[in-house]
Every structure is written in C-alpha cells, then in structure tokens.
C-alpha cells in the first residue's frame, strides 16, 4: 500500500526481469490483481509484472479526485514512483485503460517502452464506428453502501467472476473476488470514471502513438462485419498504420481475453519484447 493524494493505493508486484510490465484494468474490474492473476503468473516467469489498482478498485481506497484522464494517469505515475518501481514501462492496458495509456505515452514518452493492449479502447474508436458513449446511472454508486451489491454477488456470483473453463483460478481467488465485488462494485469512483469517458476521449482524440513506439494489440475475434465493413480489426489496423513496430493478434474469447488466453498472450508478449530488444541492438 502506498500513499497517493492522501489515500492508500494498492500496488502488487511479481517476478523479475529486464522488462517492467504494468497491467491496468478495464472499467469496473472489481479486483484487478485477482482478475489478471493467470496472466501475471505467466508473464512474471521472465518479467517484472506490476498491477496498480486505481482508486475504487481492489484494495485501494476511494478518492474525491475527479476521474479525469489527467488525474488517473498522475495517480498511476505517483504510485509507481512511491513504490520504487522505475521505468521505462511496458504499459499493458485492458479495455478503457487504453485511453490512459495513450495519454501517458504522449505526455511522458520517455517513461514508456512499449504498449501492449488487451482489447483496449483507443481515442479514435467511437468516432471510427460512429457510436456515442453511454453514461452510467449515478444510482449505481448506492449499491455498495446499501448492501445491494452484496446481495447481487450472492444471487449472481458468476456475473462477478471470470470465465474459467480450465479452473485455473484458485478457490481462494474466486472467494476473495466475491468479497471485493460486494465491497467495491459500482462504487462512486467507478461510476464517475464511466461518466468521464466521453470527456477523456475528447481530451485524447488528437493523440496518436508516436512512430517509433512499439505497439502490440490483442483483439477479440470479431463477429460479422457491420454494413460499412468496419470491424475491430480494421480499426486497429487504421490506428496502428505507419508505426515502425506494431502487431495485431486476434484471439477467440471474451472481452477479458486474459481469462482464457493467458498462455498464448504471454508467449506473444515474450516474442514481441524480444523483437524490441533485437531491433534496439542493431
């Protein structure tokens, strides 16, 4: 636990290696450390893996700070610094954290070695597909203090747990995830973050990955293309066009690709990071 803006934030580390991979969660992932655990276990065999649980997630406190892209990024940087974890980092964002990774890479390029996205949101995505950003009802933040979240966890536990056909998640992990879901699900920080997405996208809408930044994206296998022919893969191809070192890996699975593809993802990450090392030594 480290102190950030006067509150406690949870920083988890595992493994050692030349690369420091910082995993950041998607919106509303109640217990990021537990959710990422199978992927952490694989990546940590050859890398230092870090999960900074944002305010309102996992074991971290709640905060009164607005959930702007600037605040979320600075809180992440501060937590890493206070924990004595030095960069440059390989940022590995899941889902909406792609917006924060884009902001981080553009604002502090010297601190970012590479980006590895897990079906991540990028600023141009909503405009590319012509879709609006939905808001989160403010009443959701009342679920935890009124005990409704605990009731929902009891009634629909699978709705708060990872898809786990091979039973890789331990019983202790799943039990703790349920407890944290009852404690943290849909709290005021998560709701505020959801309602800040549109503004955060606007702030980063003109940002792009710089040409020499290595970027790997794991994308969920798409369904039938839209009438305009656009798919998630075609979006990422557009977003990464012109980069010196970029890859897109399409995987079958849930939006939380790491639930079932952790071994494949770890192998692909190793190959990608080795290619960066090889290119930099030439």
TADALIN-V184765 format. One line per field, one symbol per residue. ss: DSSP state (H for helix, E for strand, L for the rest). phi: phi as a letter, one per 40 degrees, with the letter a starting at -180 (. if undefined). psi: psi as a letter, one per 30 degrees, with the letter a starting at -180 (. if undefined). A space follows every 10 residues. Layout:
# TADALIN-V184765
ss = ???
phi = ???
psi = ???
This chain:
# TADALIN-V184765
ss = LEEELLEEEE EEEELLLLLE EEEELLLLLL LHHHHLHHHH HHHLLLLEEE EEELLLLLLL LLLLLLLLHH HHHHHHHHHH HHLLLLLLEE EEEELLHHHH HHHHHHHLHH HEEEEEEELL LLLLHHHHHL LLLLLLLHHH HHHHHHLHHH HHHHHLHHHH LLLLLLLLLL HHHHHHHHHH HHHHLLLHHH HHHHHHHHHH HHHHLLLLLL LLLEEEEEEE LLLLLLLLLL LHHHHHHHHH LLLLLEEEEE ELLLLLLHHH HHHHHHHHHH HHHHHHHHHH HL
phi = .bcbfgbcbc bbbagaicbb cbcbccdgcd bddcccdccd dccccbbcbb bbccdgbfcc ccbccccccc cccccccccc cccgbcccbc cbcbfccdcc cccdcccbdc cbcabbcbfc cbdccccccg bccccbdccc ccccccgccc cccccbdccb bccaccfccc ccdccccccc cccbdfcccc ccccccddcc cccbcccbcc dcccbbbcbc dcccdcccgc bdcccccccc dgccaaabbc bcicdcdccb bccccccccc cccccccccc cc
psi = klkkhglkkk kkkklllekj kjkkllkgje ieeeefeeee eeeffglkkk jjjlkgkbgl lllfklhlee eeeeeeeeee eefgjkallj kikkbffeee eeeeeeeiff fjelkjkjhk klefeeeefh kljllkkffe ffeeffgeee eeeeeieffg llkifghfkl eeeeeeeeee efefkhleee eeeeffeeee eefgfgklkl egkkkkkkkk klakllegfk leeeeeeeeg kfkejkkkjk kkaleiffef geeeeeeeee eeeeeeeeef f.
